[in-house]
Amino acid sequence: MARFITITLELRGVTCRARLLDGDAPATSQAVWEVLPQSGDAVHAKFARNEVYALLPRITAAPRRENPTVTPIPGDVCLFDFEAWEIGNPAFGYEPGSAAYSEQGATDLAIFYARNNLLINGDVGWVPGNVFGAIEEGLAPMAAACNDIWRNGFAGERLTFARA
């Protein structure tokens, strides 16, 4: 039986629904499912192009690579697992004391809302993510809200992942 999650931009009041890809990414799907709900500051990752994410405490049960991509498509829901040395660079702009500075590293749960994404970072190179979900309902309004984040800022916005 399929499992679903909701993904919400709290300040903008927009929610979409994604199906977990238990067949393609069983360990990642289960690891995320076990820690839901999760919420964090929404960040627009324009270096990747069309991505909004929340940086969270590291989900230690998540596999390093499972169903990976560096070219996510619209509607992909991805998990990125970072060691402390990969994400704790002050140049990235994360607040002191945030998940970025945890000795255990951090997890980035992300949604991709439009085409032409390429996951490369000038500091670390390719950044593959585990595709563990597919947005099946509400992608268009979520994409509009994500684009609004890019154009008007994400201060105060929270991205929440929860079981549906």
N, C-alpha and C positions, 0 to 999 in steps of 0.2 A: 504494500500500500504506500502511495506517495506521501511524503511529508512536505509541509510548507512552512515558510517563515514570512513574516511581514517586515518591511524595512520602511522606516518613517523618518522624514525630516520634520522634527518636532515644531520648530518655530514657524515653518511654512505650512504645516498641517497637511502634508502630502504623504500618502502611504502606497506602497506597491506590494505585491505578493509574489514570492519566488518559490519554485519547486526545488527541493534539494536533489542533487544528482547522486543519489545513493549508489547507482550502478557504476558510474564513472569515477566517483570520488568518495567511496564509502567511509574511509577513515577520517577524512576532512569533514564530511557531512556530520558524522557522529560526534566528532570533537567539538564542532560548533554547536550542535544541538544540545549537548550536555551542559554548556555554559550559558545558554540563553536564559533570560534576556541580557543583552549587552548594549550599552549606550556610551557614546563619547562625542567629543567636539567634532563636528563635521568639518572636513578640510577638502578643498578642491585641489586635486593634484594635476595641475595644468601641464606639467612636464610630460605626463602620460597622455594627455589630451583631454579625454572626457570621462574623468573618474572623480567620484566623491567617496571619501573614506572616513573611518573613525579609527584612531590608534588606541589600542586597548592593552591591558596586561596580557602577557604572552599566554596563549593557549598551549600548554606544554604537551597535550595529547595529540596535537595536530602533526601530521607527517611533514617532513621537509619538502617533498615533491610528490604530488599526486594530481593527475590530470592537469599538468602545467601548461601555461601559455605565456607568451610575451606579446600577443596580438589579440587581446580580448575584444569581443563583439558586443553590440548593444544588448543589454539584458544580462550579461554575465555578472555573477556574484563571485568574488574571489577572496581568498585568504592569502596574506603575505606574512611569512614568519621571519622575524629579524633578530639577529644576535644584537647584544647591546652595542658592540662596536660599529655595527652597520647603521644604526638609527640615531645614536646619541650625539651626533655632530651638532654643535650650537648653530651652525650655519643653516640647518634645516628649520630653525625658528620655533621648535617646540618649547613650551613653558618648562622651566626647571621644576622638577618633581613629577613631571608627567610620565606616562608609560614609556616614553622614548628614552628615559634615563634609568630605567630599571636594570639591575644587574642581570636579570633573567632574560632581557630582550623584550620585544613587543610583538603584538599581532596587529595587523592592519586588515580590517574587514571592509571591502570596497565593492561599489557598484559601478558599472560602466553603462553610460546612458546614450552614447552615440558612436559612430564609426570612426575608423582611422586611428586606433590607439596603438601605441608602441611603448612597451615598458623598458625603457632604458634611462638610467640615471647617470649623469656626468661624473658623479663621485664614485659609484660602485659598479657601473656597467649594466648588463642585463639584469632585470628584476622579475623573474618568473613568478607568477601567482598560481595558486591552485584554484581552478574553477570548480566550485562546489554547489552552485545554484544557478537557476535560470529564471529571470523575471518573466512571469506569464500574465500578470494583470497589473495595469497601472503604469506601464513604462512611459507612455506619452506624458502624463502629468508629472511624473517623477523627473523625466528629462527636462521639462520646462523649468521645474524648480531647481534642478542642478545647474542649468544654464543661468538662472537668476543668481545662484550662488557665485558663479564665475563673474558675472557682470556687476553685481551689487555687493558682494562680500558675504563672508560666512560667519562673521562675529556673532556669537550667541547661539548659533545653530547647533543642534544636536542630532546625530544620526543614531537611530535605535533599531536593533535587530531583535526580534522576538519570535517565539513559536506561534504559528497561526492555528 
